[in-house]
Amino acid sequence: MAQPSVAAMGKETKKRAMDNSSNQMWGGRFAEGPSAIMREINASIPFDKALWRQDIAASKAHVAMLGVTGIVSAEDAKAIEQGLDTVAAEYEANGVPEDWDLEDIHMTTESRLAELIGPAAGRLHTARSRNDQVATDFRLWVRDALDQVDAGLEALQKALVARAGEHAASIMPGFTHLQTAQPVTLGHHLMAYYEMIRRDRSRFADARARMNESPLGSAALAGTGFPIDREMTAQALAFDRPTANSLDAVSDRDFALEYLTAAAQCSLHLSRLAEEFIIWASQPFGFVRLPDALSTGSSIMPQKKNPDAAELVRGHAGRIVGCSTALMVTMKGLPLAYSKDMQDDKPPVFEAAGLLALSIAAMTGMVADADFITAKMRQAAELGYATATDLADWLVREAGIPFREAHHITGSAVRMAEQKGAPLDQLSIEELKSIDSRIGDGVFAALSVEASVAARTSHGGTAPAEVEKRVAEARAALGIE
Ligand code: ARG
């Protein structure tokens, strides 16, 4: 906002401004205003209170180490540990109090500890800074989130595999450009998502393996002169090892970014699956009846059953991608080591984690409980000359015609069938022979949708026998009997 010029001010205002020269033109408000703004912009407690469990765990690991190494007396270490347990019990029972003056979860906990146990509380922060503290807490939180997402995705895979096994031979149209392409099986289609989720889980697992190092003991940025034992705190918090560089350890947010980029990728997969359900549930398709529990009605149109959960999964993917972008842009160009910008790392991660967990749960329910209308799918697979490729393949295999030429002959057959308003296998043998005399009676066996899918036995193909093999492998990988 532009400041008013002194010339434009009223007499009283001008007088105050002059009297209070250090506070400049905006006079009296300066003492109140900016400090209130500072308190508000500085406070992370409204969101970082979500880290309280991790903060207590890390503090307990730290003080136990301070006690063992003799940096703090055994007596004080014990008092601090017990005090931290009391604070944790209070948070558990009543929630974390939000006092902006205490800025964040770290100061909130330490201040409550001081109220409870007195001056000994002040020894907890020996050989530590909020910089290594927040880096440690946040890693612990993201690590938990990674474990939760893995469990959720495993449940989704199990649902996909169960339905795929049930529908290994259920025929539906396969699409490219959302135009009927070739018949596939529903089991094959569902197993495509099993594969995507398998890769998502492996991305999250990679991130977990890489991030599992303890920043605790890096202190503000340079390490500490106290004889701390970083192996001990790392072990207590189930980290694989302490981080190797203190500057990196307090500055690194790759672990959060890897979580977010993997989450974004996963949300794209969930969104595509949601989109399939939305299309399949539409009346012209009618491939699926969505579970009532994951649908809503319309306030005006009594007949409606809307795929809101699927639409929100599709929508949430946009927000999760946004969270990932937000943190990338926050981190870009920050010099080492800690800068306060990094306090903004938490909201996007918390938001994405919540949205992703919900999206996974919604899609798991949808896959598990959807009512697939296989008759409608089978019927749709008959439309759109989905077995034209099978005619071309037959000409190659049985009549020795080069594929390009076979493709051309088949095109003429499709045109003729279109003019007749009939499917390909309704053309008579005479009609087919009029297009190319090398076409023989045997062709009809290849033109049914069943023959079409059964023929696609290449590894990873849609033949029911192949789909069953993939389902069996997936069951074994998931430990299903
Ligand atoms: N609330 C801060 C954050 O989340 C904690 C670290 C503060 N460190 C500091 N040097 N001001 O980033």
Residues whose N, C-alpha, C, O or C-beta is under 5 A from the ligand:
A	BS01	LIG	S44 D104 R130 N131 V134 M342 Q343
